[in-house]
């Protein structure tokens, strides 16, 4: 999947993945990561999600990665923050208060630039990537976050009715991608009738991933 695909989606405002309010499963389950205040939460492929504002309100700090610069600017405008801009090779970092967003191809983000994070919140990242890219993405997340625990929200649906994105990512695949680094706890299955285009039903599955010993 070429990067231009996502730039074109943003340009046409075809962003059905953007939720107008903080995600319900985030609000119900994020506390299970048991993070102290001021912990750094990494939100990959974050767009302009309202989830970041919710995390800030809970007393956390947020690092994010997003390809589309317009989305990053809209995020900060929505938060009422004026960011400073620094450039790091092929990435730009927008920073203000307790928010750092790295703008550009997430696969250009390295551990040394991201710095320490205490947890990962992935709602719309891994499910946005086709099969061939999910393996590469999962290894990137393990590496740059040094196996930080995750609240991971995936969607499951009939793949014959919809190819994606978003893509259906089920437990067996998650085990293949993350099983060598994490233990899994399924927190919730939430059925979403006619959630996807063409009235395709989906199930939102929230997972807690903790580092294997």
N, C-alpha and C positions, 0 to 999 in steps of 0.2 A: 504494500500500500504506500503510494508516494505521498510525500508531505503536502504536495499541492492539493490533494484530495481534501485535507482538513482545512486548508486556507480557503478553498472554494466553498466548503460548507459554512464557514464563518461569514464569508462575504455574502452568501445568499441567505444568511440567517436560518440555515437548516440545522438547528442545534436542539433537537428534541431531547438530547441527553442533559440539557441544562434544566435543572429544577428551580422553580420560582421561590421555593422555601427550603430551609435546611432539611436534609434527608431524615426521614422518620427513623430508619434503622440506626443511623448515626446517633441520633438523640437517645435512643433506647439502649444502645450497647457500648458506646464509646467508653463509658466509665469502667468497663470490664478490663481495659488495658491497665488500669490502676496507676495512672501517671500522676505525679505531683504537679502542682501549679508551676507554670513557666517552662514546662517540658516543650521540646521542639517536636512538632508533628510534620511529617513530610507528606504532601498531597501531590502525587504524580499526575500529570496531564489534567491539571486542575481547572482549566478554563476560567470562567468568572464565577465559579460556584459560590452560592450563599453559605455553603458548609464552612468556608473559611471564616466568615464573620461569626458564625456560631462557635467555632473553636476558640476564637479570640475572646468572645464573651465568657467562655468557661475558664479563662485564665491561662490558656496555652499560647505558645508562639508557633508560627507556621512558616515552613519552607515549602515552596511549590515549584513545579515545573510545568511550563505551558508553551506550546509551539507558536500560537498566534499572538502577536504583539497587541493587536486591538483588544483581544480578550483580557490581556493583562492590564491594559490601561483602564478598561471598563471595571475590572475588579477593584482597582485602587480607588476609582471615582466612587463606586458604590460604598466602599468602606470609609469614604471621606478623608483619604490619606493622599498626600503628595509624595510620591517616591523619588529617591535619588537613583540615578542610572550609572552603572559601571559596566565595562565590557571585559569579557574574559574569553578570548579566542572567538569561537563561533557562538558564544552565548552572551546574552545581556542579563544583568542582575538588577532587578527593580527592588528597592528596599525602603521601608518606612516603618517606624515603630517596631512592632513585633512580627513583621512580615518580610520575607525574602522570597521573590519569585524569579526563577531562572527561565528566561525566554529563549526558545530555540529548540532544536532537536534533543529530546531527552537522552538519546544515546550518546550525546556529546558531554553529558554531565558526568563528572568524575568524583570519586569519594573525597579527594582533597579539597575540591571546590565546594561541594555540598556541606562538608563539615559534619559535626555530630548531630544526629537526630535520635529521638527517644522512641518513636513509633511511626508507623506508616498507616495512612488512611487512603484506601484505594476503593473508590466507588465506580469510576467510569474509565479507568485506565486499561486494565488487562482485557476487559470485555470489548474495548475499542479496537483491539489489534487482531489481525488475521492469524491463522494457525502458525504460519512460518515465523512470525515475529514474537509470539508469546513466550517461546523458550528463551529467546534473546533478552526479552524484557524482564522475565523473572530472574534470570541470572544477574542482570544489571541491578535490580532492586536489592537482591541479597548482598551484592558486593558493596554498593555505594552507601547502604544503610547499616552495613555490618550486622546483618541478620536481626534488625530491630523488629519487635513484634508488630503485627498488623491487624487492623480491622479491615477485612476484605469483603466487599459486597459484589456478588456475581449475579448474573441473570441466566436462568435456564428456560428454554422453550424448544418447541419442535423445529429442528433444523431444516426439515423438509418444507416448512412453511415460510421460513425466513433465513437468509444466509448471513445477514449482518453487513455492516456494524449497526447496533451492538451485536456481538457474537455470544452464543450460548457457551458458557464455560462451566462444566460440571465437576463433581468431586474427583472422579478418576483422573481427569486432566490436571486438576490442581495438585493431586498427589504426585503426578509425574513431574510437574514444574517445580513444586516447592517441598515435596516430601523428604528430600534429603537434608533440608535445612530447618524444617518446621514441624511442629505437632499441630493438629487441627482440632478445633472444637466448633461444631455447628451451633450457632446461637439462635437462628430463626429462619423459617421459610415463610415468606409472605407472598400469597397468590395475588397477582395483579391482572384481573380480567381485561382483555382488549387493550393491554398496555402499549403494545407495539403497533406500528402501522399495519394496515390490512386486518385489524382486529385480532392480532395474534396474542394469545394469552402468554404471560410470563410469570416466573416465580423468582422473586428476589431472595437470595440466600446470603445471610450474614455469617461470616466465618471469623473466628479468632485464631490467629496464627502466632504461636510462641516458639522460640528457638529450641531446637532439639538439643539434648545434652551431648 
